[in-house]
Amino acid sequence: MEAFAFYFFKSAIWLTGFALVYFLFLQNERYFLLKRIYLIAGILISFILPLFTVHYRIELPSPVLNTAGVVPADTAAAGGLQHGAWEGFNYRHILFLLYLSGIVFFAFKIALHVSFLLKTINRAGRDKIDNARVVRNSGFRDSFSFFNYVFVNPSLNKTELEMIMNHELVHVNQKHWFDLLLVELMRLFQWINPFAWIYSRFIRENHEYIADEMALQRTSDPAVYKAVLVNQLFNSRILSLSNSFNYSINRKRFEMMKNIVPSPYRKMKVLIILPVFAIVLYTFATPVYQYAEPSVQPLNTALAPDQIQKEAGGVVVKEDGKPLPGATVIVSASAISVVTDRNGRFSVSRIPDGSSLIFSCKGYKSYIMPPLTASNRNLYVKLVKDPDYKEEISIRTSDGSPVKALVVVDGVINGEGVGKVDPDAILSVSVLKDEPAVGKYGEKGKDGVIEITTKKRGTPPDTIKPDTAAVRPVRPDQVRKVESFVPEEPFVVVEQMPMFPGGEKELLDFIGSNARYPEELLDKKISGKVIIRFAVNTDGNVEDLSVLKGVHPALDREALRVVSDLPQFIPGRQGGKAVPVWYMVPVNFVAPETN
């Protein structure tokens, strides 16, 4: 419901923007065809563009690569926190029902008009003139067109009929019914938007201006045409989805009939809509937050006293309002982070001025709160589920090392790996290594084989035809069971971050001493800083290396090599337990001077 309400709001803003530009700058212009294109475009854009969102980038200060002074999750309860938030009576459902009631009412009204016209068409006689079918019925004093039908009163004399048909044939030939159908759908959808009704009038008036202009070109006596127009004014009836000959008879309509050639440069007024485009797109644009290039700071770096200004606390809840434990709250411009307790509560102090609070939890969309203007210990933050989130599984053996092997699911080799297997669907898992794996699966099993039987299958995997001719039997003692599944992705920030032996100075000294400038780049003199991201696992080993920011393939390779040779870290801990943690480190290359 909230998504639809936001879509409706954006659609109404787009339509209102087009209506205001037309009302202020275009309604008195004589380029009727261009105005028709403009008005139709406004409706289509109000339907389509709200479905898309423009994104713009906001760069946030990056947290330091290692942390000190991390506040534990249970250091303090949120002072004076009121559990839950009184949301009051939910009026949204009542408003939505009222909105739907309006749609049903106006749709029923349109259906009655259309039904009445269709019955009239079936009862009355019809003549064909050019592309139109003329329906003569004494129930209508005025004349109008409905799709390809033109309704006229049988009492009209020959001159009046000729003038009216010159006018109505323009509506039929230019298919003005399409515009009316589109505007009726728009008005039905946005019936509570007053500009939708005004927009409908703009389209109908412009239709009459177009028809008058074309009809006058085919009329030898314009005065007679205007007289017929005035005669149709009285006892008139305007129906939905119809173009009425006497619609909006006023001084302005007669002014528009004057043969005045406007300056072609006045067409440029339609470009006034472009600033409206920019304003509306920017208004509804969504920021994409990205961290700036990380910097290395010495361990135990404390915040300067003049930077520590604010405190924050409160509760983090799920969409249903229940507390969300285990959510991480990070202060963007510092090393401070906390994790919500079992009641979803958190408390953060020593917040530098201008810092944002970042709320994240596995399976939920992250939320970035704007910088606090004052201390606030009664924050209420609701995180919504991430519909695109899908937790992948990884397998570790009893010694904690990751398993990299051929994955066979229900007898079929799974090229996507174990990460695409639903953990809840697994019945049993076994691992083959060395000779048994090669004997059963050939060269594909040289790195080991993980055989997975799902609950759906419920039977051991079938034997796959090996790549080699020799098939060796598998003894029971050669099959090693996997002890556990660990669906554990590395953390970004934990209570106790991984620590390099000797501190960050020793880490940078190790990288500086072991990094070698590639000889192939000596002539090119390429310098720069390569940022390497890696995970420190629960044993303190470096794994899952990747280049976060590269400079040159040769420099990137050397940076990966040096970082892969790092000695063991002291592993990071969360809740007293060793956990894998992401880590970033810069490798700075300076081209050596040559004589």
Backbone torsions as a table, in degrees:
resi	resn	phi	psi	omega
1	MET	NA	-42.0	-180.0
2	GLU	-64.2	-38.5	178.6
3	ALA	-63.8	-41.7	178.4
4	PHE	-66.2	-41.6	179.9
5	ALA	-61.3	-40.5	179.1
6	PHE	-67.9	-39.2	176.5
7	TYR	-62.3	-44.8	179.3
8	PHE	-61.0	-42.4	-179.5
9	PHE	-62.3	-45.8	179.1
10	LYS	-64.0	-40.3	178.7
11	SER	-61.9	-42.5	179.3
12	ALA	-64.6	-38.1	178.8
13	ILE	-64.8	-43.3	178.7
14	TRP	-60.4	-47.6	-178.5
15	LEU	-64.3	-40.5	179.4
16	THR	-63.4	-39.9	178.1
17	GLY	-61.2	-44.4	178.2
18	PHE	-66.0	-38.8	-179.4
19	ALA	-65.8	-41.2	-179.4
20	LEU	-66.3	-42.2	178.2
21	VAL	-62.8	-42.2	179.0
22	TYR	-63.8	-45.4	-177.6
23	PHE	-64.2	-40.7	-174.6
24	LEU	-82.4	-31.2	-169.0
25	PHE	-126.4	-23.7	-167.8
26	LEU	-116.3	-18.0	-169.6
27	GLN	-65.0	-26.3	-179.0
28	ASN	-96.1	3.4	178.6
29	GLU	-78.6	154.1	-174.4
30	ARG	-101.8	10.9	175.9
31	TYR	-90.5	79.3	-169.4
32	PHE	-68.3	-38.4	179.9
33	LEU	-65.5	-42.8	177.7
34	LEU	-62.9	-39.1	179.1
35	LYS	-66.9	-34.5	176.7
36	ARG	-63.4	-44.9	178.1
37	ILE	-61.0	-41.8	179.4
38	TYR	-60.9	-46.7	-176.6
39	LEU	-67.2	-39.9	177.0
40	ILE	-65.5	-42.6	178.7
41	ALA	-59.4	-37.7	179.0
42	GLY	-60.5	-40.7	179.2
43	ILE	-67.9	-47.9	-178.7
44	LEU	-61.5	-42.0	179.9
45	ILE	-66.0	-37.2	179.4
46	SER	-66.6	-22.9	176.1
47	PHE	-85.8	-37.5	-168.6
48	ILE	-92.7	-51.2	-172.6
49	LEU	-61.0	-32.5	177.0
50	PRO	-61.7	-14.7	177.7
51	LEU	-76.2	-14.8	-176.8
52	PHE	-115.6	150.9	-179.9
53	THR	-127.2	130.8	176.0
54	VAL	-84.6	138.9	179.7
55	HIS	-112.7	142.0	173.2
56	TYR	-132.4	154.3	-171.2
57	ARG	-94.2	135.7	171.8
58	ILE	-123.1	123.5	-177.6
59	GLU	-92.8	124.5	-180.0
60	LEU	-102.3	150.4	173.6
61	PRO	-59.8	136.9	-177.3
62	SER	-83.4	141.6	172.0
63	PRO	-66.9	154.9	-179.3
64	VAL	-66.1	160.9	-175.2
65	LEU	-71.0	-30.7	174.7
66	ASN	-128.5	159.4	-172.1
67	THR	-127.9	154.9	172.4
68	ALA	-143.0	157.2	179.3
69	GLY	68.9	30.2	176.9
70	VAL	-69.9	129.3	-177.5
71	VAL	-79.9	123.2	178.2
72	PRO	-62.0	160.1	-175.0
73	ALA	-67.2	-28.5	-174.0
74	ASP	-110.0	26.2	-177.4
75	THR	-65.5	-38.6	-178.6
76	ALA	-154.2	145.1	175.0
77	ALA	-83.3	157.0	-179.8
78	ALA	-70.2	114.4	-176.2
79	GLY	-66.5	130.0	176.7
80	GLY	66.2	21.3	-177.1
81	LEU	-75.0	132.2	176.4
82	GLN	-93.4	120.5	-176.1
83	HIS	-68.1	126.5	-179.2
84	GLY	76.4	170.0	178.3
85	ALA	-130.1	129.2	179.8
86	TRP	-73.7	109.2	-176.3
87	GLU	-89.8	-5.6	179.6
88	GLY	70.0	-174.8	-178.9
89	PHE	-70.9	136.3	-176.5
90	ASN	-82.8	102.8	-180.0
91	TYR	-86.7	-7.5	-173.4
92	ARG	-64.1	-39.5	-179.0
93	HIS	-66.5	-38.1	178.8
94	ILE	-65.8	-43.9	178.8
95	LEU	-62.4	-39.1	-179.7
96	PHE	-66.6	-38.8	177.3
97	LEU	-66.0	-38.5	176.1
98	LEU	-63.5	-40.4	178.7
99	TYR	-62.7	-45.3	178.9
100	LEU	-64.8	-35.4	178.1
101	SER	-62.6	-40.1	176.6
102	GLY	-62.4	-41.3	178.3
103	ILE	-62.2	-45.2	-180.0
104	VAL	-62.6	-41.4	-178.5
105	PHE	-63.1	-49.9	-177.4
106	PHE	-71.8	-31.7	175.7
107	ALA	-65.6	-39.8	177.8
108	PHE	-64.8	-39.2	179.7
109	LYS	-64.6	-43.2	177.6
110	ILE	-63.4	-41.4	179.8
111	ALA	-61.3	-39.0	177.7
112	LEU	-62.4	-45.0	179.3
113	HIS	-61.1	-45.6	-178.5
114	VAL	-65.3	-41.9	179.0
115	SER	-61.2	-41.0	179.1
116	PHE	-62.2	-43.4	-179.9
117	LEU	-67.8	-38.4	-180.0
118	LEU	-66.4	-39.7	176.8
119	LYS	-64.0	-40.1	178.4
120	THR	-63.2	-40.3	179.2
121	ILE	-62.5	-40.6	-177.7
122	ASN	-71.1	-30.7	-177.5
123	ARG	-84.2	-35.9	-172.5
124	ALA	-87.5	161.5	175.1
125	GLY	-76.9	154.3	-176.6
126	ARG	-130.8	134.9	172.3
127	ASP	-117.4	152.8	179.1
128	LYS	-108.6	123.4	175.1
129	ILE	-125.3	115.6	-174.4
130	ASP	54.7	-123.9	-177.6
131	ASN	-93.2	5.0	-175.3
132	ALA	-112.5	151.0	173.6
133	ARG	-105.3	121.2	-174.8
134	VAL	-92.0	124.5	179.0
135	VAL	-108.7	117.5	-179.2
136	ARG	-97.6	118.4	-178.2
137	ASN	-147.0	128.6	-177.2
138	SER	-75.9	-8.0	179.2
139	GLY	-72.3	-15.3	179.4
140	PHE	-113.6	118.9	178.5
141	ARG	-79.3	-35.5	179.1
142	ASP	-94.3	171.4	-179.6
143	SER	-112.3	145.0	178.8
144	PHE	-159.5	165.1	178.4
145	SER	-114.6	145.9	178.7
146	PHE	-137.1	107.4	-170.7
147	PHE	54.3	-120.4	-179.1
148	ASN	-98.0	12.9	179.9
149	TYR	-104.0	139.4	176.9
150	VAL	-118.8	119.6	-179.2
151	PHE	-95.5	126.7	179.4
152	VAL	-134.3	158.4	177.1
153	ASN	-87.4	133.5	-178.5
154	PRO	-61.7	-18.3	-177.1
155	SER	-77.4	-6.5	-178.7
156	LEU	-65.6	138.9	174.7
157	ASN	-81.0	176.4	-173.9
158	LYS	-62.5	-41.4	-178.2
159	THR	-65.7	-44.8	179.3
160	GLU	-62.4	-42.6	-179.5
161	LEU	-62.6	-40.3	-179.5
162	GLU	-64.1	-45.0	-179.4
163	MET	-64.3	-42.7	-179.0
164	ILE	-66.4	-41.8	-179.2
165	MET	-66.4	-35.2	175.6
166	ASN	-58.5	-36.9	-179.6
167	HIS	-75.4	-50.9	-173.9
168	GLU	-69.6	-28.9	178.4
169	LEU	-64.7	-27.5	175.7
170	VAL	-64.9	-43.6	177.4
171	HIS	-59.9	-43.3	-177.5
172	VAL	-68.7	-49.2	-175.5
173	ASN	-66.5	-35.4	179.8
174	GLN	-90.3	5.7	175.4
175	LYS	52.2	51.7	176.5
176	HIS	-66.7	-15.1	177.2
177	TRP	-62.3	-29.1	178.5
178	PHE	-63.5	-43.9	177.9
179	ASP	-60.8	-42.3	-178.5
180	LEU	-66.8	-39.0	177.9
181	LEU	-63.5	-41.3	-179.7
182	LEU	-66.0	-43.4	-178.2
183	VAL	-70.6	-29.8	176.4
184	GLU	-68.7	-39.7	175.9
185	LEU	-62.6	-42.6	179.0
186	MET	-63.8	-43.8	-178.4
187	ARG	-69.0	-33.0	176.6
188	LEU	-65.0	-41.6	-178.9
189	PHE	-73.4	-35.8	-176.6
190	GLN	-115.3	42.4	-174.2
191	TRP	-63.9	-23.3	179.3
192	ILE	-85.1	-4.3	178.0
193	ASN	-92.4	112.2	-178.3
194	PRO	-59.6	-28.9	-179.9
195	PHE	-69.7	-20.1	175.7
196	ALA	-66.5	-39.3	177.9
197	TRP	-71.6	-38.1	176.4
198	ILE	-65.4	-39.2	180.0
199	TYR	-62.7	-38.7	178.0
200	SER	-60.8	-40.4	178.8
201	ARG	-65.8	-38.9	178.6
202	PHE	-58.7	-44.3	-177.5
203	ILE	-67.1	-44.3	-179.3
204	ARG	-64.5	-42.8	178.0
205	GLU	-61.5	-44.1	-178.8
206	ASN	-64.8	-34.3	175.0
207	HIS	-59.4	-43.2	-179.1
208	GLU	-67.5	-37.0	177.8
209	TYR	-63.4	-41.0	178.8
210	ILE	-63.7	-47.6	-178.6
211	ALA	-64.9	-39.6	177.8
212	ASP	-62.1	-44.1	-177.8
213	GLU	-61.5	-45.2	-178.6
214	MET	-72.2	-36.9	-179.1
215	ALA	-66.9	-39.4	179.4
216	LEU	-64.4	-28.7	177.8
217	GLN	-70.0	-24.0	-178.9
218	ARG	-100.9	3.0	-177.5
219	THR	-108.6	132.5	-179.4
220	SER	-79.5	-24.7	-178.0
221	ASP	-127.9	95.2	-179.6
222	PRO	-59.9	-29.4	-178.9
223	ALA	-64.5	-39.0	178.4
224	VAL	-64.6	-41.3	179.3
225	TYR	-59.5	-44.2	-179.5
226	LYS	-67.8	-34.4	178.8
227	ALA	-66.3	-42.0	177.5
228	VAL	-62.5	-37.7	179.6
229	LEU	-62.2	-42.3	179.2
230	VAL	-67.8	-38.2	179.9
231	ASN	-61.9	-28.1	-178.5
232	GLN	-82.0	-3.4	-172.9
233	LEU	-68.7	-39.6	-169.1
234	PHE	-84.8	148.4	179.2
235	ASN	55.6	39.0	-176.6
236	SER	-91.7	161.3	179.2
237	ARG	-142.7	126.9	-178.5
238	ILE	-104.1	126.4	-179.2
239	LEU	-111.2	151.9	178.1
240	SER	-64.7	149.2	178.0
241	LEU	62.6	24.5	177.7
242	SER	-130.3	149.5	173.4
243	ASN	-100.5	112.0	-176.3
244	SER	-92.7	136.0	-178.8
245	PHE	-60.4	-34.8	-175.7
246	ASN	-101.8	19.5	-179.4
247	TYR	-67.6	130.8	174.4
248	SER	56.7	54.5	175.1
249	ILE	-83.0	108.6	-179.9
250	ASN	-152.1	-179.2	-177.3
251	ARG	-61.5	-36.2	-177.9
252	LYS	-64.1	-38.9	-179.4
253	ARG	-64.5	-39.9	177.7
254	PHE	-68.7	-33.0	176.9
255	GLU	-63.7	-37.9	-178.6
256	MET	-68.4	-18.9	179.2
257	MET	-78.6	-13.1	-178.9
258	LYS	-65.5	141.9	-177.2
259	ASN	-83.2	82.0	179.6
260	ILE	-117.2	128.2	179.5
261	VAL	-93.8	109.2	-178.5
262	PRO	-79.7	164.1	177.5
263	SER	-69.4	135.3	179.5
264	PRO	-63.2	-22.2	-179.9
265	TYR	-68.7	-17.2	179.4
266	ARG	-69.1	-16.8	175.1
267	LYS	-63.5	-24.1	-178.4
268	MET	-64.6	-15.4	179.5
269	LYS	-59.3	-26.9	-178.0
270	VAL	-63.9	-21.1	179.6
271	LEU	-72.4	-8.0	177.2
272	ILE	-61.9	-20.5	179.3
273	ILE	-68.3	-20.0	-176.9
274	LEU	-62.3	-45.9	174.9
275	PRO	-60.1	-33.2	176.4
276	VAL	-63.8	-40.7	175.4
277	PHE	-55.2	-51.0	-176.5
278	ALA	-61.5	-42.9	-177.6
279	ILE	-65.3	-46.4	-176.8
280	VAL	-68.4	-42.0	179.3
281	LEU	-61.7	-42.1	-179.5
282	TYR	-69.9	-36.5	-179.3
283	THR	-59.9	-40.6	-177.1
284	PHE	-100.1	9.9	177.7
285	ALA	-69.3	149.9	-179.1
286	THR	-108.6	127.4	179.2
287	PRO	-72.4	143.7	172.7
288	VAL	-113.3	112.4	-175.4
289	TYR	-87.0	129.9	177.4
290	GLN	-132.2	144.7	177.8
291	TYR	-77.9	144.1	173.7
292	ALA	-72.4	174.0	-180.0
293	GLU	-59.5	126.2	-176.6
294	PRO	-66.2	149.7	178.2
295	SER	-119.3	155.7	-179.5
296	VAL	-100.2	128.2	177.4
297	GLN	-122.9	150.6	179.2
298	PRO	-61.0	151.3	178.0
299	LEU	-61.6	148.5	178.2
300	ASN	64.0	26.4	175.7
301	THR	-70.7	124.3	-178.2
302	ALA	-95.3	153.5	176.6
303	LEU	-73.4	141.3	178.3
304	ALA	-65.0	143.3	-176.4
305	PRO	-57.1	-35.8	-176.5
306	ASP	-75.7	-9.7	178.2
307	GLN	-87.8	-23.8	-176.1
308	ILE	-83.4	108.0	-172.5
309	GLN	-126.2	-28.6	-167.3
310	LYS	-132.7	161.6	174.0
311	GLU	-129.2	153.4	179.4
312	ALA	-144.4	150.2	177.3
313	GLY	-163.8	168.7	-180.0
314	GLY	157.4	-148.9	-176.1
315	VAL	-137.7	142.9	175.4
316	VAL	-111.0	129.2	-176.1
317	VAL	-126.6	164.9	175.0
318	LYS	-83.6	-177.7	-179.4
319	GLU	-62.8	-31.1	-179.6
320	ASP	-85.3	5.2	178.2
321	GLY	87.8	-0.9	178.7
322	LYS	-80.9	148.5	-178.4
323	PRO	-58.8	147.1	179.7
324	LEU	-115.3	95.5	177.6
325	PRO	-76.6	156.5	176.7
326	GLY	79.6	5.8	176.1
327	ALA	-77.6	141.0	-178.8
328	THR	-95.0	133.1	176.6
329	VAL	-116.4	116.7	-175.2
330	ILE	-115.7	136.2	172.4
331	VAL	-89.5	118.6	-166.5
332	SER	-61.2	-39.4	-171.6
333	ALA	-99.5	22.3	-179.9
334	SER	-149.7	-175.7	179.0
335	ALA	-94.8	9.5	-173.1
336	ILE	-84.6	134.7	172.9
337	SER	-153.5	152.6	176.0
338	VAL	-138.6	165.5	176.9
339	VAL	-122.8	136.0	-177.9
340	THR	-65.6	145.5	179.5
341	ASP	-80.7	-171.0	-174.4
342	ARG	-66.8	-17.5	175.7
343	ASN	-95.7	8.6	179.6
344	GLY	77.1	7.6	-175.8
345	ARG	-87.8	152.5	177.7
346	PHE	-147.6	160.8	176.2
347	SER	-149.9	129.2	-179.0
348	VAL	-129.1	134.8	175.4
349	SER	-123.9	177.8	179.7
350	ARG	56.3	47.2	-179.3
351	ILE	-88.0	118.9	178.6
352	PRO	-64.3	152.7	179.2
353	ASP	-62.6	135.2	178.0
354	GLY	85.6	3.2	-179.4
355	SER	-82.0	146.1	174.2
356	SER	-100.7	152.2	173.8
357	LEU	-98.4	127.6	-178.8
358	ILE	-109.8	120.1	-179.7
359	PHE	-106.7	126.2	-179.2
360	SER	-145.4	152.3	177.0
361	CYS	-158.5	141.9	-178.2
362	LYS	-59.8	128.1	-179.0
363	GLY	91.1	-3.2	-179.4
364	TYR	-122.8	155.3	175.3
365	LYS	-73.9	136.5	178.3
366	SER	-71.2	149.9	178.3
367	TYR	-129.2	131.0	179.5
368	ILE	-111.0	115.8	-179.4
369	MET	-86.1	135.0	178.2
370	PRO	-58.4	158.9	-179.5
371	PRO	-54.7	139.2	179.4
372	LEU	-73.5	139.5	175.2
373	THR	-90.5	-16.2	178.5
374	ALA	-158.8	162.1	177.7
375	SER	-61.0	141.6	-178.7
376	ASN	-149.1	115.3	-179.9
377	ARG	-106.2	18.0	-179.8
378	ASN	-127.5	39.6	179.5
379	LEU	-73.8	145.2	177.9
380	TYR	-129.5	107.5	-172.7
381	VAL	-116.8	127.8	178.4
382	LYS	-111.3	122.1	176.9
383	LEU	-99.8	137.8	-178.6
384	VAL	-105.7	151.7	-179.2
385	LYS	-62.6	143.7	175.7
386	ASP	-91.7	108.9	-176.7
387	PRO	-65.5	-21.3	-178.5
388	ASP	-89.9	-3.3	-176.0
389	TYR	-76.3	132.5	175.5
390	LYS	-141.0	115.8	-175.9
391	GLU	-77.7	127.0	176.8
392	GLU	-96.9	151.7	-179.3
393	ILE	-101.9	153.6	171.7
394	SER	-130.6	157.0	-177.1
395	ILE	-117.9	134.1	176.1
396	ARG	-127.7	144.5	179.4
397	THR	-86.1	-176.9	-175.3
398	SER	-64.3	-24.8	178.8
399	ASP	-88.4	3.4	175.6
400	GLY	89.2	-6.5	-177.1
401	SER	-81.7	144.6	-179.9
402	PRO	-71.2	148.9	-179.9
403	VAL	-98.4	126.4	176.2
404	LYS	-121.5	106.2	-172.0
405	ALA	-155.7	171.5	173.7
406	LEU	-68.0	132.7	-178.9
407	VAL	-105.9	125.4	179.5
408	VAL	-121.2	117.5	-178.5
409	VAL	-110.6	116.7	-179.9
410	ASP	52.6	40.0	176.3
411	GLY	84.6	-0.4	-178.7
412	VAL	-115.8	131.0	179.3
413	ILE	-66.6	127.7	-178.9
414	ASN	-101.5	106.2	-177.6
415	GLY	-72.2	-16.4	-178.5
416	GLU	-84.9	-6.1	177.3
417	GLY	85.8	175.5	-176.0
418	VAL	-70.5	-21.2	-177.4
419	GLY	-63.7	-20.3	-178.7
420	LYS	-95.0	4.0	-179.9
421	VAL	-89.9	132.2	178.5
422	ASP	-71.6	118.8	-178.0
423	PRO	-59.3	-34.5	-177.0
424	ASP	-71.0	-16.2	-177.3
425	ALA	-93.9	-1.7	-175.0
426	ILE	-83.7	129.9	176.3
427	LEU	-94.6	-46.3	179.6
428	SER	-155.2	159.1	-179.7
429	VAL	-139.2	137.3	173.0
430	SER	-137.0	155.8	-176.3
431	VAL	-125.2	130.0	173.9
432	LEU	-108.2	139.2	178.9
433	LYS	-132.5	156.8	172.6
434	ASP	56.9	-129.8	-173.2
435	GLU	-59.1	-46.5	179.9
436	PRO	-58.3	-38.3	-179.5
437	ALA	-68.1	-45.2	-180.0
438	VAL	-68.3	-37.9	-179.7
439	GLY	-64.1	-34.6	-176.4
440	LYS	-88.3	-35.0	-173.2
441	TYR	-120.6	4.9	178.8
442	GLY	70.8	-151.2	-176.7
443	GLU	-62.7	-25.1	179.6
444	LYS	-64.8	-22.3	-177.8
445	GLY	-100.1	15.9	-175.6
446	LYS	-66.6	-27.5	178.6
447	ASP	-95.1	11.7	-178.0
448	GLY	101.0	159.7	-177.2
449	VAL	-134.6	134.3	173.1
450	ILE	-109.0	115.1	178.2
451	GLU	-99.0	120.9	-178.5
452	ILE	-116.6	128.9	174.0
453	THR	-110.9	125.0	-178.5
454	THR	-90.0	163.1	179.1
455	LYS	-64.8	-30.2	-179.5
456	LYS	-65.7	-41.4	179.6
457	ARG	-75.8	-53.0	174.1
458	GLY	73.5	5.2	178.4
459	THR	-133.0	156.8	179.3
460	PRO	-58.5	152.3	-179.1
461	PRO	-63.2	145.1	176.5
462	ASP	-68.8	159.0	178.1
463	THR	-76.6	129.9	178.1
464	ILE	-92.7	139.2	179.4
465	LYS	-61.0	119.8	-175.8
466	PRO	-71.1	163.4	178.0
467	ASP	-77.3	-23.1	-179.3
468	THR	-108.3	164.3	-176.5
469	ALA	-75.0	-33.5	-175.8
470	ALA	-79.3	130.4	176.4
471	VAL	-122.3	114.7	-177.3
472	ARG	-97.5	141.4	177.0
473	PRO	-67.9	151.0	-179.3
474	VAL	-103.6	120.9	177.9
475	ARG	-81.9	150.5	-179.9
476	PRO	-59.2	-32.3	-177.9
477	ASP	-75.9	-7.5	179.2
478	GLN	-93.9	-2.8	179.0
479	VAL	-102.4	122.3	-177.8
480	ARG	-109.5	124.2	-179.9
481	LYS	-76.6	140.2	173.7
482	VAL	-77.7	130.3	-173.2
483	GLU	-74.7	-39.7	-174.3
484	SER	-157.2	156.4	170.6
485	PHE	-98.4	134.7	-178.7
486	VAL	-121.7	90.3	178.6
487	PRO	-77.3	61.3	-170.4
488	GLU	-119.7	110.4	174.1
489	GLU	-86.6	150.9	178.8
490	PRO	-60.2	143.8	176.0
491	PHE	-78.1	162.0	173.0
492	VAL	-95.4	-47.9	177.9
493	VAL	-132.8	132.0	177.6
494	VAL	-129.8	174.7	-178.2
495	GLU	-61.5	-43.5	179.0
496	GLN	-124.3	105.8	-176.7
497	MET	-71.3	156.0	175.9
498	PRO	-57.5	147.3	-177.4
499	MET	-129.2	130.1	176.0
500	PHE	-79.0	137.6	179.2
501	PRO	-55.4	120.7	-178.9
502	GLY	94.8	-7.3	177.7
503	GLY	95.5	-179.3	-175.3
504	GLU	-69.8	-28.3	177.1
505	LYS	-61.6	-43.6	177.9
506	GLU	-65.5	-35.6	178.4
507	LEU	-61.9	-48.2	-180.0
508	LEU	-68.3	-35.3	177.1
509	ASP	-64.4	-39.8	178.9
510	PHE	-62.2	-44.6	-179.4
511	ILE	-65.9	-43.0	-180.0
512	GLY	-64.3	-33.3	-177.8
513	SER	-78.8	-28.4	-173.2
514	ASN	-102.6	-16.7	179.6
515	ALA	-74.1	139.0	179.5
516	ARG	-124.3	131.1	178.3
517	TYR	-70.2	127.2	-177.2
518	PRO	-60.8	132.5	-179.6
519	GLU	-63.2	-31.8	-176.9
520	GLU	-66.1	-15.7	-179.1
521	LEU	-104.6	6.4	-176.9
522	LEU	-61.2	-36.7	-179.3
523	ASP	-79.7	-22.2	-176.4
524	LYS	-87.6	-19.0	176.5
525	LYS	56.3	48.3	-179.9
526	ILE	-92.9	126.7	177.2
527	SER	-123.6	161.3	177.2
528	GLY	160.7	174.9	-177.6
529	LYS	-112.5	121.1	176.9
530	VAL	-97.3	129.0	178.2
531	ILE	-101.5	121.8	-179.9
532	ILE	-108.8	131.1	173.1
533	ARG	-108.1	138.5	177.9
534	PHE	-150.3	167.9	177.5
535	ALA	-108.9	135.1	171.1
536	VAL	-96.9	111.8	-175.0
537	ASN	-77.7	-175.7	-174.9
538	THR	-67.9	-16.3	175.7
539	ASP	-93.9	-1.7	-178.9
540	GLY	87.6	5.5	-179.4
541	ASN	-86.2	154.4	179.5
542	VAL	-89.0	131.0	179.0
543	GLU	-151.1	170.4	178.2
544	ASP	54.0	51.4	-179.8
545	LEU	-75.2	144.1	174.8
546	SER	-153.6	156.5	178.5
547	VAL	-89.2	113.0	179.2
548	LEU	-80.7	-37.7	176.5
549	LYS	-142.7	115.4	-177.0
550	GLY	-100.1	165.9	178.0
551	VAL	-122.0	-53.4	179.5
552	HIS	-151.3	143.7	-178.2
553	PRO	-51.3	-39.2	-179.8
554	ALA	-67.7	-42.2	178.0
555	LEU	-67.8	-38.2	178.9
556	ASP	-62.2	-42.7	179.9
557	ARG	-63.2	-42.3	-179.6
558	GLU	-65.7	-39.4	178.5
559	ALA	-63.5	-42.2	177.4
560	LEU	-62.5	-39.6	-180.0
561	ARG	-63.4	-47.1	-177.5
562	VAL	-63.1	-46.2	-177.4
563	VAL	-66.3	-34.4	179.5
564	SER	-66.1	-21.4	180.0
565	ASP	-89.3	3.1	-178.4
566	LEU	-60.5	140.3	175.2
567	PRO	-66.6	175.8	-179.0
568	GLN	-65.2	140.1	172.1
569	PHE	-88.8	166.4	163.2
570	ILE	-81.3	116.4	-170.7
571	PRO	-62.6	154.5	176.2
572	GLY	-74.0	158.2	-177.1
573	ARG	-135.3	142.7	175.8
574	GLN	-134.4	118.7	-177.0
575	GLY	65.1	30.5	179.2
576	GLY	81.2	0.9	-177.4
577	LYS	-113.5	137.9	177.0
578	ALA	-66.4	130.2	-178.9
579	VAL	-135.7	153.5	174.5
580	PRO	-71.8	142.3	-175.9
581	VAL	-137.8	137.0	173.4
582	TRP	-71.0	146.5	-177.4
583	TYR	-144.3	146.4	177.9
584	MET	-127.9	145.3	180.0
585	VAL	-146.8	140.1	177.6
586	PRO	-92.1	143.2	173.2
587	VAL	-121.3	110.0	-173.3
588	ASN	-95.3	124.0	178.8
589	PHE	-110.9	129.7	175.5
590	VAL	-122.6	124.0	-178.5
591	ALA	-62.2	128.4	-179.6
592	PRO	-70.6	149.5	177.6
593	GLU	-77.0	137.2	178.6
594	THR	-118.6	143.4	179.8
595	ASN	-84.7	NA	NA
